[in-house]
Structure formats: structure tokens, C-alpha cells
Amino acid sequence: MAANQLQNIKTPSLLLEHERVRRNSKRMTKFAMRNIVRLRPHVKTHKCIEVARIQTEGHDGAITVSTLAEARAFAEHGFDDITYAVPVEHGKFDDAIEILRSGVKLNLLTDDADTVKKLDEVSGRAGVKFDLFLKIDCGTHRVGVEPDTKEAIEIPRLISDAKNLNFAGILTHAGHSYDVRTNEQILEVARHERDSMVALAERLRSQGIEVPTVSIGSTPTMSLIDDLKGIDEIRPGNYIFFDNFQATIGSCTFEDTALTVLAAVIHKSAKKLVIDAGAIALSKDRGPVGLDPDCGYGRVLDLDGTDTGMRVTAMSQEHGSVTGEGIEKFKVGDRVRILAYHS
């Protein structure tokens, strides 16, 4: 869309560059096919049926979600192989059973032995059988069991022995890949993510426990990993749009970023501009402060998509404050595009 056309769009509005979305999707598809792994994209980035269909073109339609509400919504639109990638707890058992009974293959995950026992009991009473992954902590230290612990063997054995559960395999997410500063560091995290999971799978198999799927993947690690030998499935999600954060740490180039927020200047003073896009439109995620101490909450682009050098440096719910050299070129009513740090 031409810059002059953007002047007439209501603000704040999301702008999506369709060709970049398709290019990003094709690149990850080729990567998965080249490495002979299943691509199960994470759809929490967009929660959009149409975008998920672009991501799964040429694949079997398998997706990853972060909530059971997402699972239900995508199931209603024909997606029937879904991994709910958050450790399940008993308060969600009934909803999960309802989704499974609708004909969807719903994969769950856990890192807790008691949850395995409870889910087995509840599934037996409901007459259903879940595929259940063990969630592994490969360095993020958020959830999951560490791969070299006894729990990493005991819980899979417990699942395998359960009457109403299938052991689906092991699953991890290298979320700490977002905390690095260079491509070399991303690659180091990616190799550790891969190697620790492959080693655990071999350890389990040596104990007589079948491991159907070894599932890994974050956008930074899958953008730079050199080899996926021993891996069955990858689950990146942010790659479909990328964002300011990914481009800054080196997962992609700024020419790959496909999503910006169109905002209007609603106030101008000698030191700042105020735009009508705040925390609701942009999110409060900061960028990689270690790489760019003045990163603020987003880069300010002109309508052609060129970086002005200005940044969104403060926000409230509906207002964003923009500072930096060049504010004198703008007046109230002008439009800018914000490349936020997290799409």
C-alpha cells in the first residue's frame, strides 16, 4: 500500500505485509523439509486462521497453541492435530477432554508425576486416551524437568505404563535464545537445545522407553541451527512475522519483519511527539537492552517503512511518547509506523 493511502486509515491499526509473511513461511517450510522434520508452527503469535493456513501449506496441518481456547477455536476451523504447549493442570482436564472428544488429536504435556497419575485416572473415567509429552528444561528455567535428572526417565516410564495415556515423546523450548547478543550465541543455544534432547532420547531408548517424537524449537534457534539430526519436530512461531527484537538479535533482517502498527501524532512539543498507540496497541515488551540501551518500546518508521531513528520511549495505556532527532519534521495528524519489539 502506498504511503499516501496510509494517511486515510484509522489509527492505531495493524499493518501486515502479506508478501513478507509468505516469504517467511516458505523459508521455514523449506528449512523443515530440507532437514526432514515436521513443522508444527506455534500460532499464538497471531491467533489467526488465515495466517495458520499459510504456515501449514505443504504440511500436515499440525499446530501448536498456548491456551485451550486457541485449541478450540482452531479446531472449529479444521485444524485437528494440536499440541497444547503449556504444562496441563487438573483444572483444565475437562476442557481438554471435550476438545479430544470433538475428534481432534490434542497432545498435552507435563513435568509432574502426580499430574500423570491424575490425568490417567480422569481419562479412564471419561473413556479417552491422551498423547502426553514430557516437558524438558533445556536452559530457560521456566518449566520442565532438566534432561539429566532421574525425573526425566521416571516420568516417561510412568506415562508409558499408564492405561489411558500414550507417551508422545519429549518437548522443549529454548526461550533463553531471546537473551543472547550475537548470532554465534544463538547458534550455541540452538545446538545445546538439539544435543540435550537427542541425548535424552537416546538415554530413554536405552532404558526400553520408546520416544516417538523429539520436539524442539524457538524462532531464534530454528533461524540459525545448522543441523537437526535426531530431531523429529520443530515448533517456531514468531518467524511468520518476526519483529524488532528478532531483527536486533540477528534471527532475521529488518526486511523480514512483516508487522507494524500505524499510529497518528496527537501532540507535539519541543522535546517529544505523542502518538495514539500505547501499551494496548504495542505491548509493554522492551527490546534487547543489552544490545541497544536506548531501544525503548519500538522503532519509529516513516510511512515508507524507513527507520527515522526515533524511538517510542514511554507508554501509558493509549499513548506513546516518541523522542529522538527528527521530531521537528512531524506535526499533529501525521502518521508513523511502529515496529514493536514483540509481534
WOHU-V230699 format. One record per residue. N is the residue number from 1. RES is the residue in three letters. PHI is phi in whole degrees, 0 to 359 (none if undefined). BURIAL is # if it has 24 or more other C-alpha atoms within 12 Angstrom, else .. Layout:
n=<N/N>
res=<RES/RES>
phi=<PHI/PHI>
burial=<BURIAL/BURIAL>
//
This chain:
n=<1/2/3/4/5/6/7/8/9/10/11/12/13/14/15/16/17/18/19/20/21/22/23/24/25/26/27/28/29/30/31/32/33/34/35/36/37/38/39/40/41/42/43/44/45/46/47/48/49/50/51/52/53/54/55/56/57/58/59/60/61/62/63/64/65/66/67/68/69/70/71/72/73/74/75/76/77/78/79/80/81/82/83/84/85/86/87/88/89/90/91/92/93/94/95/96/97/98/99/100/101/102/103/104/105/106/107/108/109/110/111/112/113/114/115/116/117/118/119/120/121/122/123/124/125/126/127/128/129/130/131/132/133/134/135/136/137/138/139/140/141/142/143/144/145/146/147/148/149/150/151/152/153/154/155/156/157/158/159/160/161/162/163/164/165/166/167/168/169/170/171/172/173/174/175/176/177/178/179/180/181/182/183/184/185/186/187/188/189/190/191/192/193/194/195/196/197/198/199/200/201/202/203/204/205/206/207/208/209/210/211/212/213/214/215/216/217/218/219/220/221/222/223/224/225/226/227/228/229/230/231/232/233/234/235/236/237/238/239/240/241/242/243/244/245/246/247/248/249/250/251/252/253/254/255/256/257/258/259/260/261/262/263/264/265/266/267/268/269/270/271/272/273/274/275/276/277/278/279/280/281/282/283/284/285/286/287/288/289/290/291/292/293/294/295/296/297/298/299/300/301/302/303/304/305/306/307/308/309/310/311/312/313/314/315/316/317/318/319/320/321/322/323/324/325/326/327/328/329/330/331/332/333/334/335/336/337/338/339/340/341/342/343>
res=<MET/ALA/ALA/ASN/GLN/LEU/GLN/ASN/ILE/LYS/THR/PRO/SER/LEU/LEU/LEU/GLU/HIS/GLU/ARG/VAL/ARG/ARG/ASN/SER/LYS/ARG/MET/THR/LYS/PHE/ALA/MET/ARG/ASN/ILE/VAL/ARG/LEU/ARG/PRO/HIS/VAL/LYS/THR/HIS/LYS/CYS/ILE/GLU/VAL/ALA/ARG/ILE/GLN/THR/GLU/GLY/HIS/ASP/GLY/ALA/ILE/THR/VAL/SER/THR/LEU/ALA/GLU/ALA/ARG/ALA/PHE/ALA/GLU/HIS/GLY/PHE/ASP/ASP/ILE/THR/TYR/ALA/VAL/PRO/VAL/GLU/HIS/GLY/LYS/PHE/ASP/ASP/ALA/ILE/GLU/ILE/LEU/ARG/SER/GLY/VAL/LYS/LEU/ASN/LEU/LEU/THR/ASP/ASP/ALA/ASP/THR/VAL/LYS/LYS/LEU/ASP/GLU/VAL/SER/GLY/ARG/ALA/GLY/VAL/LYS/PHE/ASP/LEU/PHE/LEU/LYS/ILE/ASP/CYS/GLY/THR/HIS/ARG/VAL/GLY/VAL/GLU/PRO/ASP/THR/LYS/GLU/ALA/ILE/GLU/ILE/PRO/ARG/LEU/ILE/SER/ASP/ALA/LYS/ASN/LEU/ASN/PHE/ALA/GLY/ILE/LEU/THR/HIS/ALA/GLY/HIS/SER/TYR/ASP/VAL/ARG/THR/ASN/GLU/GLN/ILE/LEU/GLU/VAL/ALA/ARG/HIS/GLU/ARG/ASP/SER/MET/VAL/ALA/LEU/ALA/GLU/ARG/LEU/ARG/SER/GLN/GLY/ILE/GLU/VAL/PRO/THR/VAL/SER/ILE/GLY/SER/THR/PRO/THR/MET/SER/LEU/ILE/ASP/ASP/LEU/LYS/GLY/ILE/ASP/GLU/ILE/ARG/PRO/GLY/ASN/TYR/ILE/PHE/PHE/ASP/ASN/PHE/GLN/ALA/THR/ILE/GLY/SER/CYS/THR/PHE/GLU/ASP/THR/ALA/LEU/THR/VAL/LEU/ALA/ALA/VAL/ILE/HIS/LYS/SER/ALA/LYS/LYS/LEU/VAL/ILE/ASP/ALA/GLY/ALA/ILE/ALA/LEU/SER/LYS/ASP/ARG/GLY/PRO/VAL/GLY/LEU/ASP/PRO/ASP/CYS/GLY/TYR/GLY/ARG/VAL/LEU/ASP/LEU/ASP/GLY/THR/ASP/THR/GLY/MET/ARG/VAL/THR/ALA/MET/SER/GLN/GLU/HIS/GLY/SER/VAL/THR/GLY/GLU/GLY/ILE/GLU/LYS/PHE/LYS/VAL/GLY/ASP/ARG/VAL/ARG/ILE/LEU/ALA/TYR/HIS/SER>
phi=<none/291/302/293/288/292/296/260/273/296/238/285/224/274/248/240/269/301/294/292/301/295/295/297/296/297/297/289/299/297/298/297/293/296/265/54/234/284/261/242/296/277/258/294/303/240/53/234/301/296/292/298/292/297/296/258/299/83/242/269/88/290/223/240/229/251/221/288/296/298/302/295/295/289/298/294/249/98/278/236/224/230/255/272/268/228/308/281/233/298/294/252/301/298/296/297/297/299/294/299/293/285/106/272/277/253/269/248/217/208/227/229/295/296/296/302/296/294/295/298/297/296/296/298/294/274/74/235/222/261/273/233/270/268/276/251/265/260/140/286/61/250/221/107/262/287/293/260/263/292/297/293/258/293/292/301/295/298/294/299/276/291/284/242/225/250/284/278/135/241/220/217/216/275/296/288/295/282/262/267/241/223/299/298/290/299/297/297/297/298/293/293/303/296/294/293/286/296/296/294/300/295/297/297/295/292/266/83/257/290/240/296/220/250/243/224/130/235/298/300/291/283/280/234/298/263/203/238/299/94/258/255/210/235/227/289/220/296/305/294/249/55/191/300/297/300/292/290/276/103/291/205/259/294/286/272/290/248/230/226/247/279/225/250/284/248/200/221/230/293/248/202/249/242/248/269/230/239/296/294/275/248/76/265/292/275/274/285/298/295/270/217/302/256/294/63/247/167/275/261/252/279/290/275/92/272/295/276/92/278/226/279/255/207/214/239/306/240/237/234/261/247/228/128/294/115/295/295/279/248/228/302/102/291/254/225/244/252/268/284/283/227/282>
burial=<./././././#/#/./#/./#/#/#/#/#/#/./././#/#/#/./#/#/././#/#/./#/#/././././#/#/#/#/#/#/#/#/#/#/#/./#/./#/#/#/#/#/#/././#/./#/#/#/#/#/#/#/#/./#/#/#/./#/#/./././#/#/#/#/#/#/#/#/#/#/#/./././#/./#/#/#/#/#/#/./././#/#/#/#/#/#/#/#/#/#/./#/#/#/#/#/#/./#/#/././././#/#/#/#/#/#/#/#/#/#/#/#/#/././#/#/#/#/#/./././#/#/#/#/#/#/#/#/#/#/./#/#/#/#/#/#/#/#/#/#/#/#/#/#/#/#/#/#/#/#/#/#/././#/#/#/#/#/#/#/#/#/#/#/#/#/#/#/#/#/#/#/././././#/#/#/#/#/#/#/#/#/#/#/#/#/#/#/#/#/././#/./#/#/#/#/#/#/#/#/#/#/#/#/#/#/#/#/#/#/#/#/#/#/#/./#/#/#/#/#/#/#/#/#/#/#/#/#/./././././#/#/#/#/#/#/#/#/./#/#/#/#/#/#/#/#/././././././#/#/#/#/#/#/#/#/#/./#/./#/#/./#/#/#/#/#/#/./././#/#/#/#/#/#/././#/././#/./././#/#/#/#/#/#/#/#/#/#>
//
